[in-house]
Amino acid sequence: MSPLLSRVAVAVAACASLSSAALPGAAMAQGDASRSAGESSRRYLAAGSELDWVALRAPAAGEQMGVIAAGEIDRVRAAARGHEAPAQAPLEGAPPPRSPRPGWQDAPLAGAARGRAPLGVRGSDGRCECATVVGDAAAERVAALYAQTTFTVGDELARVRLLHLRLRCSDGVVAYLNGREVARRSVARESGPMALAVRAGGSEWESFYIPAAGLLRRGQNRLAIEVRPSTTARSPSLDLELEARSGARIVRGPIVQWSGPGAAVISFDTDLPAGASVEYAVGPDGSSRAVRSAGGAPAVHHRVELRPLPADGAVRYRVVSGGDATPERIFHTAPAPGDVIRFAVYGDTRGGHAVHTSIVEALLAEAPDFVVVTGDMVLRGSDEGDWQRFFQVAAELLARVPVYPAIGNHDMGRTGDEQRDMAEIFGLPVARDRPDWGHWYSFDVAGLHFAMLDSNAYGSEEQLAWLRADLAAARRAGARAIFAAVHDGPYSRGPHGGNQTARERYAPVLVENGAVLLFSGHDHLYQRGEMGGLRYIVTGGGGAPLYPVRCGERGTPRCAVDDGAAFAASEHHYVIATVQRDYLQVCARRPDRTPLEKCVRYKLGRK
């Protein structure tokens, strides 16, 4: 059996069963069954609980704008007469009488109604995705929503170390427990009662992990929530859950952050500062066993390096932190230079969780050596709930295969204006001392060199200079093949139409240095072509709503930009690339693993 087929067979077997030859320590279990018997939790509030609520109402936006416009006319007239008109109130206006009194966070909410969550506002279409209607958008604007509920704490008080608060709301939120603030998202601290949230939020649940010391009291406790919309055109909504835990848990990961021929890095997060370690075994029978500690003081972000490891070998491992342990999993170290190697590429998952889940399942069966993502992993990079859902959907893939993302515009914020530290989120090997810092980087696997570009920073002269130097260095080092990936690529027959800067400034550098293939996303479709010596694939079908092929096809207009496209399709998909000794085979597949088109071969080496 070839090394490649051996890796596929082992990976498929790992998906089916991980019960034999368990690692040292307690027997391995699956899912929540891996929690230690000594670690306990208690659910205080479940989704759909009854809440006391007050809606802070305001005139519809159109009416407020009319009042402000009239005020401005009075101001102009007064100035013409040499008089001074009184200053007008801002759009948010004065708080109406239903605004909660100071101290409402730890006292019964005066004048409150009661209803089951989720709370929401009926839209102009007459519908509300809620159990309790708190307003009607056709008649009024709900400027803020205040909600409360109580729960009882008993003898478990002494054991509670952490509170896990889950919220699904729009858009900004502040949470209080017994009058003390415990969570805040997108609401400025000095904002008035009618102020808007700083930014829009998504529809995903977001988890807040709150150290419980000094927060709870025996008997009745009060949880208070304040929700603000981000614009006058949006309305607040709310649902929540609250759970108490007596010990730390692993809440993100494990993630195979990097895997080389003789080493690997495993990263993961815990909800409380804790010590942690990775137990692992190598060898055909798993007889060579070891434990590596995260080391240092208790922390919530953990990074553990495993070495030495065999090249192109299977590693069985699990992560342990206090009383918590993950299920056992398997990853492979990278093949040796010159060996057959397979990698997968997909992108633009955003909120398409069902499709993304199917692609993850397909990739686990494909067993690639690593995965490249062409960006837009989430809808709003500024929304932590979106990231939590992404890592939840991709959890098994991330635990078995290194994933290298190119950064999309949505990953930095919905319009690219939110400066997220993507290097921290994914542990990317970027240089933080760059004068014009961006999220571009490169990596090498089995003699392949990948340059990962940041299309949000196309205007950076430093990124362009870095690309030239990086590719030249890869050529001098004898790279077996050079690839590149970016979110917004030079060519596309979708609505975005390709990026002019990428065509004019970046594509020539890739061609000059003999890049075999450029992968991009941004437009939610599949496209393959070659232009000006640059072979490219647009793979943006990872789950986001599909875009039509807008030009160059039967029944569509001629494309404004000559792109040399050989095939284009508006379908969800992923790409599998297999690098042999002297050629590359690329296969585009639908989430059910059926072919999107026939596999294509590319010759390696400079043309």
N, C-alpha and C positions, 0 to 999 in steps of 0.2 A: 504494500500500500504506500502511495506517495506521501511525503510529509504534509502536503496540503489536504489530501483526503483524510489523513489521520487526524488533523486538527478539526475538520468538519465533523468526523464521527465522534470524537471526544466531546465537542461542544453540544451536539445533538443529544448525546447520552447524558451530559450534565443537565440539560433542560428537563430531561425525563426523570432523573433520579439522582439524588445526592446523598443517599442514606448510607452507603457502604463506606467502610474505612474512615469513620468520623475522625476529626482532628482531636488533639488532646483536650481534656476537660470534659465538661458535661456533654451528653449526647446532643447532636445537632437536631434542631426542629425547624419547622417552617412557620413563617409569618409571626403572629402574636404569640404562638406557642413557644417561641424562643425566649420570651420574657421570663426572668427568674421568678420562682414562686414567692420569693421574699419581697418583690416589688409589686405594689398594688396601686390601683387607681380608683377614683370615684367620680361618677358623672353627676354634677350638680344641676346642669341645665342642658337640655337637648334641643336640637334644631326644632323649630315650631313651637317653642314654649310660649306661654301667655305673658304679655308684657303690658305694663302701664305706659301710656304714651301721650305726648302733647306735640302737636304740629304747629310750628311757628309760621304763620301765613302772611303773605304779602300780595299786593296787587300783581296781576299778570305783567310780564315784562313790557308789553306794548303800552299798557296804561302808565307804568312808571316813566317810560321814555317820553310819553306825551306830557306828563307833569314837568319833567326836566326841560323839555323843549320850550314849554310855555315860560318857565322860569328864566331861561336864557333870553327869550324875547323881551321880558320885563327888564332884564339886566342891560340889554342894548339900549332900550328906550330911556332908562334912567341915566345911563352914561351920556346919551345925547343931550339930556337936559342939564347935565352937570351935577347930577345927584348920584349917590352911591346906593345900589340895590343890595339888599341882604344876600349873603352867600346862600346858595342852594344846597340842600342835603344831597349826599352822594346817592347813587342808584340803590344802595342797600337800604336806605331810608332809616327811620327810627324804629326801634323794636316795638311791636304791637303788645297789647296788654297780656297776651297769653305767654309771653316769654317767661321762663322759669325764674323764680327769685334766686338771689345769691344763696349758695349752700344747698341747692337742690340735689346735689350729687349724693348726699347722705341723709336725706329727709324725704318723706312721701311727696310725690310729684303732684302739686296742687292742680285740681281741675282735670286730672288725667282721665282718659278713656282707657278701656282695657280690651285687648284683642290678641289673637294668636299670631305669632310670626310665621312667615315674613310679612313685615309691614311695608306698604308701598302706596304709590299714587296712581290713580286711574288715568291712563293716557287719553289723548284726544280721540283715539279710536274707541274709547269706552271700555278698554280692557285693562286689567291690572294683574301682573304676575305676582300675586300676593294672597295671603289668607285674610288680611285685614286692610281695608282701604282707609288711608289717612288723609286723602285729599283728592281733588279732581282737577287735573291740569287744564281742562277746558274752561274752568271758572276762576281759578286762582293759582298762585304759585306757592308751593311749600318751600320756605327758605331754610328751614332746619327742622330736624326731628329729634325729640328727646324721649328716651325710653328708660324704664327701670324694671327690675325684678328683684326678688329676694330669694335666698336659699338658706338652708340650715346646715350648720357644721356641728358635728358631734364629737365623739371621742377620738376620731381620726385626726383631730387638729394637730396633735403633737407629732404626727408622722408626715404631714403634708410638707413637701419641699418646693413644689412647683405647681403653678396653675397654667393650664393650657386653654387659652381663650381663642376660639375660632369665630371670625366675623365674615359675613358676606354683606356688603353694603355699598352704596354709592352716595358720595364719592370719598369725602374726607371723614375721619372718625376720631373721637376721643373717648376713651373708656375710663371709668372710675370704679374703684372697689372700696366701699366704706368711706367715700369721700376723697380717696387718694388716687391721683392719676396713675394708671398702669399701662396705657397704650395710647399712642397718638400717630395718626397718619394723614398727611396732607392738609392739616388745619393749623394755621399760624397761631402762635401762643397769644398774641396781642390782638387777635381779630375780634370785631364786634359781633353782636348777636345775629346780624344779618349777613355777615361776610361769607364769601364763597370759599369752597375748598381750593387749595393751591393747584391741584391737577385732577384730571378725571381718573377714576378707578375702573377696574375690570369687573367681570362677573364671577370671578373665582373666589373660593374661600381662602382667607388668609389666617395663618396661625401666629399667635403671639405667645411666647414662652416667658412666664412671669415668675421670678423667684418669690416664694410665698412668705418669707420671713416677715413677721410683723403686720401682714395684711389682713389675715382672717381673724375672726373672733368666734368663740363658742356661742352657738345659738344662731340668731338671724343675722345675715349679711346682705348687703345691698350692692348690686351691680347696676351702674348707670352708664348710658351710652348717648353720645351726641353725634349726629350725622349731618353733614353739609353737602349739598350738590356743588359741582364745580362750575356750572354755568346756570343762568336763569332758565335755560331751555331744558335742563335736567332736573330730576326730582330725587329726593333721598329715599332710600329703602334700607331694610335691616333684617337680618336673621343672625342667630348666634348659638354657640355651644360653649360650655364651661366644664372642664374636668380638672380634678386634683390628682397629683401623683406624689408618691413617696420617694421616688428615685429618678436618676437621670436616664434618658432614653436616647438612642441614636435616631435622629430625625431627618438626616439627609445622608445618603450614601449607604454602603461604601461605593466609591467611584475609583475606577482604575484611571488615575490621572495621567499616568505615563507608563509605558512598558517598553524597555529596551531588550537587547539580546541577553543581558545578564542581570537585570535589575528591574524594579517597578516601584511606583509610588501609589499608595492607596490613601485617599482622603475621605473624610466624613465629618459630620457635625453632630454634637449632642445638644440637648435643650438646656442643660445646666453645665457649668464648668465641672469637668470630671477627668479622671485619668482614663486612658484607653490603650488598647494594644491590638495587634493583628496576629492571629494564630494561623500558621500556614504549613503546608506540606508539599514536597516536590518528589519527583522520582516516579517510576512506573507503578510502584505499589504504595506510594505515599509514605514510605518509611522514613524519609528525611524530614523531620518536623522541627519547627522552630517558632519562637514568639518574639515579636518586635514591639516594643513599647513606643507610644507617641512621645514619651519623655517630657521633662519640664513640669511646670506647675499645671494644675487642673485647668482645662480650657474647653471652649465650645467648638473651635475649629481645630481639626486634627489632620496631620499629614505624616504618614509613616513610610519610610523607604525600606524596601525589602531587597537584600543582596547578601551573598551572591545567589543568582538563580541560573538555571540552565537555559541556553539559547533554544528557542523554538520548543519550549517545554510547557507542560500543563502545571499550574499552581492551584492547589485547593486552599481556600482560605475563609476565614470569617473574622468579623470585627467584634471585640468585646469591650464593654465599658461598664464597670460596676456590675450591676445585676442584669444588664441587657446584653444580648448577643444576637447578631444577625444570622440568618440562614447561611449555610455553607454554599460557596459559589466557586466557580473555576474560571481562571483567565489564562491566556497563553502569553509567554514572553515572545518578543519579536523574532521572526526568522533571521537567519544569518544573511549577510549581503550575498546577492546572487541567487538566493532561493526563490521559489515561486511564492508570490505574496498577493493577497486579495484585500481590497479595501472597498468600502461602500461610501456613497455620497447621496445626500438628500438635503432638503431645506424648505423653508417657509412653512413651518408647522402652525405657528400662531395659535389660534383657538380651535384648530381642527383635531380635537383629542381622539375621536374615534378612528380617523384615518391614521393619525400618528401612532396610535396603539397598534394598529394592524401592521404598519411599517416596522415598528420595533419587533413585533413577533416574527415578521419575515426575516429581519436582519439577524435575529438570534438563531434562526434556522440556517441562514447563509453562512454564519460563523466567519465574518471578515476578521482580518488582523487589526484593523482600525477603521474608524468612521470619520468622514469629513462632513461638516454641516455648513451649508451655504448661507446661513443667517436667518433672521426673523424667526427665532425660536419661540418668541412670545409676542402677544399683541401689543402690550405696553411694557417696555423695559423698566419704567418707573414704578410698576405695580408688583410688589413682592408676592402677592397672591398668584400672579401669572407665573412667576419663576417657580414657586412651590409646586404648582400643577405640572409644569414642564418636567421638573425633576421626578415627580411622582410617576408620570407616564413613561419616562425614559429610564426608570430606575434599574431594571434588569439589564438593559443594554449597557448603561454606564458602569454597572458592577462587573461586567465581563469583558468589555472592549474599550480601549482608549478612544475618546471622542474629541476631535479637534474642530472647534467652530470658527468660521469667519463671522464677523460682527455685522448684523443688519441694522437698518435704520430704526426698526421697531424695537430692537434689543436695547437701544440707547434711550428709548422713549418713543412715544407714538410718532413724533415728527423728527426725531433725531436730536432734540434739544435737551435731553436729560443726560447728564454726564454720569453714566453708570460705570463702576469699576469692573469691567468684564474680566480683567485679569484675575481679580480676587474671586469672582463667582466661579470661574473655571480653572483657576491656577495656571493661567497661560504664561508662557516664558517670554513676556515682554519686558523691555528695559524701562524702568521707572525714571531714569535720569535723562530721558530724551527732552530736549528743549521744547519740541512740539509733540508732546506725548500722544500716542494713538495705540490702537489695538491691532498692530500688525506684528507678525512673528513668523518663524519658520521651524520646521522639525524634519528629522531624518529617520526613516525606518527601512532597514534591510537594503541600504544603498539608494533608496528613493528620497528625493528632496522635495519638500512641499513649502511653498511660499504662501502664507495666509495674509491677504491684504484687507485693509479697512477702507471700504468705499465711502464711509462717512468722512474720511480724511484724504480724499483724492486731491484736495488742494494743497496738501502738505508737501513741500519740497523735500522734507526730510524722509518721508515715506518713499518717495521716488528714488532718492539717492540710496536709501537703504536697500531697495529692491535690486538696483543695479549691482551694488556691492555684494549682496547676499547671493544672487545668482552666479556672479563671477566666481565667488568663493566656492560655490557648489561645483561648478565646472572644474576648477583647479583641483578640487578634492576627488574628482573622478566619479561624480554622481552617476548612478546607473540610469536614472531618468529624472527629469525636472517637471513638476506640476505646480499649478497655482490655483487658488480658490479665492473668491471674493463674493460679496453679496450682489452688488449692482454691477453687472458685467458690461462689456462693450456692445454686445449685440443681443437683440430680442425682438420677436415679432408680437409680443404682448403690448399692453397699453403703455408701458414705460418706454419701450422702443430702444433700449440700450443707452449706455452712458457715453457722451461725447468725449469727456476727459479720459475715460478708460480707453476709448478707441485711439485717440490722438497721442496720448502720452504713455500709457502703460502697456498697451498691446505691442508696440514696437520693441520695448525692452524684453518682453517675454519671447518674441520671435527671435530677436538678436541673440538670446542666450539659449535657444533650442528647447524651449518648454514644449513638452509633449502635448499637454492639454490644459485648458483653463476651464474650471467649473465655476458657475455663478448661479444666482437665484433671482430674487426680487420680483420677476414676473412669474405668476403661478401657472407654469406650463412646462413642457419639455421641448427642447430644441437642440439640434445637433448641426454643426456646420464648420466651415473653414473659410477664413477671409484674411487676405494679406499674409498668408503663411501661418496664421494663428488658428489652431484647431480648438474648438470650444464646445461646451455642453451647458445649456441652461437647465438646471434641475431645481425647480421651485414648486414641486408638487407634493410637499410633505404633509398637507392637511388643510392649509388655508384655502378659502374659496377660490376656485379655478378662474383664470382669466382666459378670454378667447384669443385665438390666433387672429390678429387684426389685419394682417397683410400677407401678400405673397402666396396665398392659397386660392383654390378655386372659389369664386364668388366673393373675394375680398380685393381691395385695391392693391396696387403695386406698392412695395415697401419704399419709404423715403430714403432709407439707408441700405446700401448693398451689403448683405450680410453673409452670402454664400451658404445659406441654410440648405441642408440636405433632407431634413425631416423635422416636423413640428407637430405637437399634439397637445390638446388641452385635457390632460388626465393626471390624476394623482399617481405618484410613482417614486421609485428610488433607483439608484444606479449601482451596479456591481462591476468593479474593474479588477481584472486578474493580470498581473504582470508576470510574463514568462521570460525566458532568457533574452529573446530579441524582439518580442512584440507584446503589445497590450491589447487585451480583449475587453470591450465595454458592453455591458448588457443592461438595458433599461427595462425595468419590470414594474408591473402594477403591484399594489399592496397584497394581492392574492398570489403573487409570484409568477403570474403569467406574463409573457413577453409583450412589451409595448411596441417594440420593433425588433428586427433581427439584430443579433449581436454584431458589433463592428470591431475590426482589427486595425490597430495603428502600429506602424513600425517604430521601434525605439531608435534612439540616436538622432544626430543632427541630419536634417534633410539636405 
